[in-house]
């Protein structure tokens, strides 16, 4: 199965559209959203083309393809307008012998680890910065942000296929890889 993994859309119609173009271009089977889907929150500036209602209209038709975890900017009112679940704290994905713990990153992160074994993967967004590091035997991966990248990073997403994580900018140019 091929996953497109993205985080932190923050209600940007422009960058949601670019992400969905990438989803189609990649031929992914599923879309994993790591939270902060509709709103920008008080610490972020408004993203380009901030239009949550347009984002809702773009994502709802893909409801059967989307697995989403709750970000710190996602609330119960978001669930009222989105046709796919958005309020779960985490999702577990098994890839071969590895467990991938997917979450937003505001509750579970490298400073506050969920229950993981050495060799497991902690996958989260929240920081808006792409990451691929290992700490205490746990691999931490972050796709960066779709709409509000930080620290000079690109608007980006990640693809997982056959045990290979590939980070890409919105034009589809790969810039980092990690193989399980």
C-alpha positions in Angstrom: 0.0 0.0 0.0 1.2 3.5 -0.8 0.5 6.3 1.7 0.8 10.0 1.2 1.5 11.5 4.7 0.9 15.2 5.3 0.5 17.6 8.2 -0.6 21.1 9.1 -2.8 22.2 6.3 -4.2 24.9 8.6 -7.1 25.8 6.4 -5.1 26.8 3.3 -7.1 26.0 0.1 -4.0 26.7 -2.0 -1.8 24.2 -0.2 -4.6 21.6 0.3 -5.1 21.7 -3.5 -1.4 21.3 -4.0 -1.4 18.3 -1.6 -4.3 16.7 -3.3 -2.6 17.2 -6.7 0.5 15.4 -5.2 -1.8 12.7 -3.9 -3.2 12.1 -7.4 0.3 12.4 -9.0 1.8 9.9 -6.6 -1.0 7.4 -7.2 -1.3 6.8 -3.4 -3.9 4.5 -2.0 -4.4 6.3 1.3 -3.9 9.8 2.7 -2.7 10.1 6.3 -3.2 13.6 7.8 -1.3 14.3 11.0 -3.6 17.0 12.3 -4.2 20.8 12.2 -6.5 20.4 9.2 -8.8 23.5 9.2 -7.5 26.2 11.5 -4.3 28.2 11.9 -4.2 28.6 15.7 -3.1 31.7 17.6 0.7 31.1 17.1 0.6 31.0 13.3 0.0 33.7 10.7 -2.9 33.1 8.3 -1.7 30.7 5.6 -2.0 31.6 1.9 -5.6 31.4 0.7 -7.0 30.7 4.1 -10.4 29.2 3.3 -11.4 26.3 5.6 -14.7 25.8 3.9 -12.9 25.2 0.6 -10.6 22.7 2.4 -13.7 20.9 3.8 -15.1 20.7 0.2 -11.8 19.3 -1.1 -11.3 16.7 1.6 -14.8 15.3 2.2 -15.1 13.5 -1.2 -12.0 11.6 -0.2 -13.4 10.5 3.2 -12.9 6.8 2.5 -9.2 7.4 1.7 -8.3 9.5 4.7 -6.9 8.5 8.0 -6.5 11.5 10.3 -5.3 12.2 13.8 -6.2 15.3 15.9 -3.9 18.3 16.0 -3.8 20.9 18.7 -5.9 23.2 16.4 -8.6 20.6 15.6 -11.8 20.6 17.7 -15.1 18.9 18.0 -16.7 21.6 15.7 -14.3 20.4 13.0 -15.7 16.9 13.3 -19.2 18.4 12.6 -18.2 19.5 9.1 -15.6 16.8 8.1 -16.9 13.4 6.9 -14.0 11.4 8.2 -12.8 11.0 11.8 -10.4 13.7 13.0 -10.4 13.5 16.8 -8.3 10.5 17.6 -5.0 11.1 19.3 -3.0 8.6 17.3 -3.2 5.8 14.7 -1.1 2.7 14.5 0.3 1.5 11.2 2.2 -1.8 10.8 4.8 -1.9 8.0 6.5 -5.2 7.9 7.9 -5.9 11.4 7.8 -2.2 12.4 5.1 -0.3 14.2 4.5 3.3 13.2 2.8 5.5 15.9 1.2 8.4 14.0 0.2 11.4 16.0 0.2 15.2 15.7 3.1 15.8 18.1 1.6 18.2 20.6 1.0 15.4 23.2 3.3 12.6 22.1 6.7 13.6 20.9 10.4 12.9 21.7 10.1 14.6 25.1 6.8 12.7 25.9 7.1 9.3 24.2 4.2 7.0 23.7 4.7 3.3 24.6 7.2 2.3 21.9 9.8 -0.5 21.5 13.3 0.1 20.2 13.0 0.1 16.4 9.5 1.6 16.3 8.7 4.8 14.5 7.2 7.9 16.0 5.6 9.9 13.2 4.3 13.3 13.8 3.8 16.8 12.4 3.2 19.9 14.7 6.7 21.4 14.4 6.3 22.3 10.7 9.9 21.1 10.2 10.8 17.9 8.4 12.7 15.4 10.5 14.4 12.1 10.3 16.3 11.3 13.5 16.8 8.4 16.0 16.9 8.8 19.7 17.1 6.0 22.3 16.4 3.4 19.6 13.2 5.1 18.4 13.1 6.7 14.9 11.3 10.1 14.7 9.9 11.2 11.3 8.1 14.4 10.5 6.8 15.3 7.0 7.0 19.0 7.6 4.1 21.3 6.9 1.8 21.5 3.9 1.0 25.2 4.4 3.2 26.9 6.9 6.7 25.4 6.8 9.2 26.7 9.3 13.0 27.1 9.6 13.4 27.6 5.9 11.9 24.2 5.0 9.8 23.6 1.9 6.0 23.1 1.7 6.2 19.3 1.9 4.7 15.9 2.4 6.0 12.3 2.7 5.3 9.1 0.8 5.5 5.6 2.4 5.7 2.7 0.1 7.3 -0.7 0.5 9.1 0.4 3.7 10.6 3.5 2.1 9.7 6.9 3.5 10.4 9.7 1.0 10.1 13.4 1.8 9.0 15.6 -1.2 8.3 19.2 -1.9 5.0 20.1 -3.4 6.4 19.8 -6.9 7.2 16.1 -6.1 11.0 16.6 -5.9 12.4 14.1 -3.3 14.9 15.6 -0.8 15.2 12.9 1.9 14.7 9.2 2.4 14.5 6.6 5.2 14.2 2.9 4.7 12.8 0.7 7.5 
